[in-house]
Structures are given as C-alpha cells and as structure tokens.
Amino acid sequence: MSIEVESTQIMVYTPEFVKEDMWKIPYNRATSDVMISGGILSTHFEANQRRTNPSAYSKQDQYSFELLVRDSQQADGGTYSCVARNDYGEHKGDVTLDVLEPTSSPRGVRISEITSRSTRVSWQPPLPSNSPVLKYHVRYWKNGGVSGKQLHQVVLGGSETSTYLEGLHPGTSYSVQVLAENGVGLSEPSQLRNVQTKEEAPSGAPTDVHAHPIGSKQIEVSWKPPPSESWHGVLKGYYLGYKVSTSPLAYVYHTTTEPSGRRFRIKGLQKSTPYSIVVKAYNGMGSGPESQPIEVKTRESDPPYPPSFVITDVTSSGALVQMKSEEMSPVLQYIVEYRRQGEEWNPVHVPRDKSSFQLSRLDNCMTYEVRLAAYNEHGRGEFSSTLAFTTTERETNIGFRSSEEDIPFYFRHYFVLPVAASVVVIVTTVVFAWVCYKRVVFRQHRHLVLQQQLAGHLPEGQLTLHRDGYIRPPTYSPPSNRRGVVVSTSIVGILNPEDGYDAPWDVKKQQQQQQQLAIEDNGIRQNLVE
C-alpha cells in the first residue's frame, strides 16, 4: 500500500519593521519646525504614547510618511513612535526628539566694590535647560555720551559668575548687562544695572583765561571750564587766585560756587598796579591744577558810575529811556541794553549829547528789562540796576502814540509844518491877487463913465490918456480953429493890465490922489457949465 503525501505551504504576513535610523534628534528651536520620517509601512505617529494629529502627516510616497511639528517649543521634546500595522500585526519604532533653544537670562545681577576706576559685577546662572551654558558675556557702556554709547564687553567661561570691570572713568555713570551663551546662541540680556564710579579731583585746568581792568581797583576775569574728560566728577565751582606780580607771597583765592559761572570781578585792588591771576576748578574730591598765570594792570582812574535813568512813554511797541548825566563823571557815550525777560541782551550805543533813547519794535503785552552803562576815557563803567516795564496792548488810535517811530511820516512835524506854511502862503497870495484884480476893474469902469460924460460937454478936441503905468492926469487939447480955455483935468489914466501895478505900500498915496482927482473933477464940471 502506498501513501501519497500532499505538501502545503503556509505563508504568514507580518508588518515590516520600521526603520530606526535615529534614536535621538537634537533640534534648534530657532528653526521652529521639526520633520520626523517613518518607515515604508508606517501608518501613524505617537508622541509620548499619545497619537498625534493626522493632519500633520505628510506622505512622500506609498512607502514613506513624515510628521511635521510646527513652531516647536521645548515642551515638544520627547519620544515619538512610528507605528506600522496590518491584518497580521503591528510594529513600532521609537525616535527621541530634543528641542534645543538659547538658555534663559542670567539672574540676580549685582554691582559691588565700586571705586573711581573699577567695580565688581556678579550674577546667578540661568534656569536649568537641556543645553549647558558655555560662556557669559558682560557688556557695559558709559551713559550720557554726546556721540552715542561705546559698547565694551568681557567674555567669561560658563562656570564663572562674577568679574571685575576695570579701566573705568572717575565720576561717571555706566550701564551693565550680562548674557549667557549655549550651543544654540545668546540668551536675552539680563536686567539692566547702573553704576556710578567714585569721583577724583579734576586733572585739567580751566582754559582761555582772560582778564581786563574795570577801574583803578577792579579786575574782571573770564575763563572756560576744563575739558569734560578731566572733570572726574561734577564741578562745584572755581578758585580765583591773585597777587601783586612782584610779590613773593602766595596767591589769595576767591571762591565762586556757581559751576556755570565763568566770570568773576576781583575788587579792592591798588590802582595802577600789575597783578598775577590764576584759576582752578574743584569738585567733591578736591581742586585741579592751576591755569597759566596772566598779568593785568589796574587803571589810573575809574570809569563812570552807573548812570541814572527812568522809563517813560510806554506804548504797545516802544518806550522812552531818559538818562541823567553825572556832572562829576564826564561821559563819552552810553550803552543801553534791553531784552525780553529771560532772553539775551540787545546792546545799543547812544552818543553822549543825547539824553534819551527811544526803544522801538517791541512786542505788545510783554515784559522787558533795561540797564545802562557809561563810557569815559578810562573805559566802561558798571551797569546800572535793571528796570523792568511791560508794554501795553496794541493801540487803535494814532493820536495816543508817543513814539515818533510809530507815527507815519505824514503826521510828523518835519512834514506837517512845511506843508501848512505853504498852504498859508498860497491862500494869502490868491486873496491878494483877487483884491488887486477887483481894484483894477473898478478903476477901468470909472474912467469909461467919466469919458462918456466929458464927450457930451467938451468941444471937439484931443483927450490924451497916459497908459505908462503911472498915475497922471490926462491932457486935453482944444481944436486949432477955436479959442477956448485950456482945460486941465485930473482924470486917472487907464492902466494896462500888463503894466506893473502899485504895491500894497502905495495904497495910502493912491487914496490921497483919488481925493485930489475928485476935487479937480468938480472944478472941471463947474467950468463946463459956465
């Protein structure tokens, strides 16, 4: 008996193993996104044993899947599992993701052991992270610089937590920050700390020192402060030293406590005497070096005293300054300085022969200050005390203006007076000419009437009327074939309008002649009747 055996092949399909190429993936957080790849038969990912969002999958081909973690944070780190599954089973491969990022800022920054040129900076390490600190960066800069801040930096190892900042400037404010660095990059800066180094005495002397005599007993000194980098703190004032140039004694010092003041007047000196003068600055730690000595000699006599003055005729745009001359102190000229309150002085020189000065072009309803000084052959005297006044509101009526500069030229006396005089002369001339004309017309009319009367009574003859511009009686000549009495009459001749006429001083004489003519006229009439 034979037995036939039939063989059967059984095949069992199981998932292919997921490729486990990387067990740990360090990732820089600065790139934000993370890409994790699975095997050819993987179907999903699990993060820390929790299934991820399927929308984050990206299929490259039929055998490859990827997981994209967007905007990665440090909390996204952990174990990611790539799971492959079919009807016959499943297989899983694990991938570890470490999200690396810059460390946090150093903590507890402190400033201590402050001197004039150094200080100590200390801090605490940042919070623990998955990336160790490799270095510390200490940055500092000077505050208040006019040309911007210049950054200084000290780099230390990751195990250091303090350092000394040296080479600082005395009496100067600095700002300090600390940063940590790991394998990814620098952390954010720590909290800003300020430090003020201690002061030292100034190392520089005042510059541009000048001096000139004010009178026989005073000298005025001016200067500029030392270079700012040599102050070594805050200047509190200056010492001004003086002595007779030939004296072996030490300088006598005056103190000015106004650091911004750069002018000082030394009083109580001897007249016509040379003096040596020095200036030095000081701060809270002492005084600096002296300036180079300068020599100046007091005058033989004094300049004039401050002049007295008053302010009158204040308007909206001007005021009148009236000076009072001093008989005991001859003045060559005045200097008037005025300004709006709080602004710079405006100087104006006034000749000595003027006792007043008109301030013009001022703003209305503003307060102004005025002061005066006088010059003589010995120089300018001291300024007077300051007087203040306030301009009025703007006027609308010209009649109230007291400032000549404010009045239009056609209302000023040098224009009005000549015009008025010219008008008077013209009117007077016209009136006088009209009177003369009427007088001539009246005489012509009277002569014609008389001629008509004579023509009716005198025999035929010749009546000669003189037209030479003089007052003479006409002459009558009878006919040659008739005898008669020669008649002489005193009729006024006709005046030619073009002839010259008697001036006003002839009026009285003319009246006398007219009376004589009237008498002679009556005589002629009687003869004619006879």
Secondary structure, 3 states (H helix, E strand, C coil): CCCCCCCCCCCCCCCCCCCCCCCEEEEEHHHCCEEEECCCCEEEEEECCEECCHHHEEEEECCEEEEEECCCCHHHCEEEEEEEEECCEEEEEEEEEEEECCCCCCEEEEEECCCCCEEEEEEECCCCCCCCCCEEEEEEEECCCCCCCCEEEEEEECCCCEEEEECCCCCCEEEEEEEEECCCCECCCCCCEEEECCCCCCCCCCEEEEEEECCCCCEEEEEECCCHHHCCCCCCEEEEEEEECCCCCCCEEEEECCCCCCEEEECCCCCCCEEEEEEEEEECCEECCCCCCEEEECCCCCCCCCCEEEEECCCCCCEEEEEECCCCCCCCEEEEEEEECCCCCEEEEEECCCCEEEECCCCCCCEEEEEEEEEECCEECCCCCCEEEECCCCCCCHHHCCCHHHCCHHHCHHHHHHHHHHHHHHHHHHHHHHHHHHHHHHHHHHHHHHHHHHHCCCCCCEEECCCCCCCCCCEEECCCCCCCCCCECCCCCCCCCCCCCCCHHHHHHHHHHHHHHHHHHHHHHHHHHC
